[in-house]
Amino acid sequence: MDKIIGFIGCGNMAQAMIGGIVESKVIEASKIITSNRSYEKLENIKNKYGISITMDNKEVAKKADILVLAVKPNVYSDVINEIKDIIKEDTIIVTIAAGQKIVDIENMFGKEVKIIRTMPNTPALVGEGMSALCKNDIASDKDLNEVKNIFEGFGKAEIVNENLIDAFIAVSGSSPAYVFMFIEAMADAAVLEGMPRDKAYKMAAQAVLGSAKMVLKTGKHPGELKDMVCSPGGTTIEAVTELENQNFRAAVISAMKKCADKSRKMSNN
């Protein structure tokens, strides 16, 4: 791709995306530029990935053909006010912030701009991200697919209706945190049984990775795959029964509902 992709902000999510893009070679490092208030953070990411850096948001906005707003939702308005008059006419604005609807972004710009709303997750850093994308009426299907191809360089991406973004945040955007907690809990239990911690983390993480791959590659219902492991009167069904007694699935569903509700509240503020 010959276009320049710019990032305003280089926090954890932006770094995960940049790392995934560079590692997959979907865009050359020389065509990526990012800005941030911390020069130390910029130097670190430049040394790691070989991209261009600046402390000037306007410089990124002027150069970028695809501009990713990778800042906190509460500063979107300030950043957009700073750059809205200097972006190129055809620049594709990509947002990654929870709670910022397309209509809100349009109102902040106060003019017709191409907007692709996205929600990636941090496994992008290891090429296993999951992202959702939707667009406004100004952006074309070609624009949307162009951005989707970039996101598929560091994982998988799906085009969804904007009203599904809150559900996506719960099931993919925030869920790595739940999975990390699950891995940590399994490792703690293994340590309780006498296993060294480094081995416990490795075994728990690999079990989660392998199980996820089985769901994706076999196409079987997760319940069917679970039943395949649960021998009659065996150890696995004993553990599954205890998880059910402790309301494991209900807790997960409740947590994700809270996550989606919080996303909706952020959108309405």
N, C-alpha and C positions, 0 to 999 in steps of 0.2 A: 504494500500500500504506500502510495506517495504522499498521502496527507500527513500533516502534523497533528499529533494528539497532545493536548495540554491538560495538565492537572493543576487546579488551584487548590492547594492543600496537599500535604503528603503524610497524613496520619496512617494508622494501621491499615485501613481499608484501601487507601490509595496505594500504599506500598505493596500490599498483597496483589493488587491489580497490575501495577507496574512490573513487579517481579514475575507474575504470570505471563504478561505480554512479552517481556524480554526473553524469558526462558523458552517460550513457545515460538519465538521469532515471528509472530504474527505482524509485528511492526518493529522496524529497526530501532535500536536504542537512540540513534542519532536523530530520530524523528519524534522523540518524546521530550517534553519540557514540563517542569513543575515549579511551582512557587510555594513558599512557606515563610512564616515569620521567623522561624529558627534556622539560622545559617548552619548551625551544627548538624541539624537533621538533614538539611539539603546536601551538605558535604558528604554525609554518610551514604545517602542514597545515590549520589553521583559516583562515589567510589565503588559502590556495590554493583551498580547497573550500567554506568557509563552514559547516563542521560544528561540533558542540559538542565541547568537550574538557574533560578533567579529569585530575588526577594520581592520582585515587582509583579503583582497580579496583572497589571495592565500589559506588561510585556507578553505574558502567556496568552492573554485574551487577543492581542493583536496578531499573534503568530498562528494560533490554533485553528485548524479546520474542524476538529472535533474537540470540544472543550468540556472536560469533566469537572463539575463543581463538587470537590471532595472536602468540603468544610462542614462544620456542625450546622444542623438545621437553624439554630438561632442566629447565625450570622449570614445566612443566605441573602437576606435583604440588603445588608451592608455591602457584601461582595458584588451583588448584581448592580447596585447603584454605582459602584466604582467602575464597572466594565461595560455597562449596557450600551454606551454611546460609541464604543471603540471596537466592538466585535465586528467581524466581517459579515456581510449580508447573508452568506450561505453557511455560516458556522452552525454546526449541530451542537446544541447544548445538551449535555448528558448529566442528569442528576442522580445521586446515589443516596440521598437523605430520606430517612423515614419521616413521615408526617408532612412532606412537601408535595402537595398535589400539582398536577400539570397546570390547572387554572391559576393556582397561586403563583407559580413561576411566571406564567404569561403576564399576570398583573404586575409583578415586580419589574419585568422588562418594559412593560408599557408599550410594546410594539410587537409586530409579527416576528416570531423567531421559531426556529425548528427546535423542538424539545423532545428528547427521548428520556422518559423516566425509567430508571433501572433500580434494581436492588440485588447487588451481589453479596457473597459471603466470603469470609476470610480464607477458606480452603483454596481460594484462587491462587494463593501463594505457592501451593504445591501442585497446581494444575488440575485441581479437583473442585473448582468452584461450582456453585449453582446460582444462576442469575435469572431474574424475571425482567422483562422489558415491555414497555408500551409507549405510544407516541401521541403527540398532538396532531391536529389536522394540517398544520403547516408542513410538518415533516412527511416525507414520502415513504412508501414501502421500501424503496431502495435505500433511503437513509437508515431506516430501521434495521434492515438486513445487514447493512454495512457495520453498524454498531454491534449487532448480534454476532457477526463473524469475529469481531474483536474479542467479545466476551467469551466466545467459544474457544478462543485461543488459550484460555486458562480454566476450562471446565465445560460445563453444559449451560445452555441458555434456552429459555422458553419465552415466547411472546404471549402475554396474557392481557385481559381487560384490566383497566386500572382499578376496578372495584375488587379485584382479587389480590391486590398488592398487600393488604393487611394480613390476609391469610398466608401469603407467601412469606412475609417477614416472620411469622410464627413458625412455619414449617421448615424454612431454609435459612432465612437471613439471620435469625437469632439462635437457631437450633444447634450450631456447633458448640455453643456454651453448654447446652443440656448434655450433649454427647460427651464432652470433656468431663463433666461431672460424673456421668455414668462410668466412664473409663476409670476415673479416679476412685470411685466407690468400689468397683470390681477389684482394682489393684489393692486397695486397703484391705479388702476381705482376704485376698490372697496372702498379703503380708501377715494378717492375723493367723493364717494357717501355716506360717513359717517360711513363705517364699521371699527371697530377696526382692527389694522394691524395684530395682531396675528391670529384673526379669518379669515382675508382675505387670509393670506398665507396658512392656513390649508385648506380652501375651494378651493382655486385655485389649490393647489397641489393634493388634492383628486380628483378634476375634471379631471386633466391630467392623474392621475393614473387609474381612472375608465375608461376613454376613451381609453387609451392604451390597457387595458385588454379586452375591447369590440372588438377591432381590432384583437387581438390574439386569443380570445376564440370563436368568432362567425365566423371568416373566411370571413366576409363580406367585400366588398370594402369600404375603408374609405369614399368615396363619397356617397355610399348608406347609411352609418351610419349618415353622415352629413345631408342627405335629411330627415332622420327619425326625426331629431330634428327641422327642419325648417318647421313650420306650415305656411300655406298661410297667408300672411299679418301679420305675428307674429313678436315677438321681435328678435328671432334668425336670421331670414332672413334679418332683418334690420342690425344687427351686421355683418353678413356675407357679405352683400352688401358693407358696409363701408370698411371691410377688403379688398375686391376686388378693391374698389376705391383707396385704399392706396397701391395696388400692393403687398399684403401680400405674396401670393404664389410666385410671381416673385422674391421678396426679399429673400425668403428662398432658392429658387433654385439658385439664383445668389451667395448667401453666401456660399452654399455648393460647388458650382463650384470653387469659390475662394479657399476654403479649400482643395479640391482635387488637384487643380493646384499647390498650395503651397507644398503639399506632393510630387507631381511629381518633382518639382524643387529641393526639398531637396534630392530626390533620385538621381538626375542627377549631384549634386555638388560633 
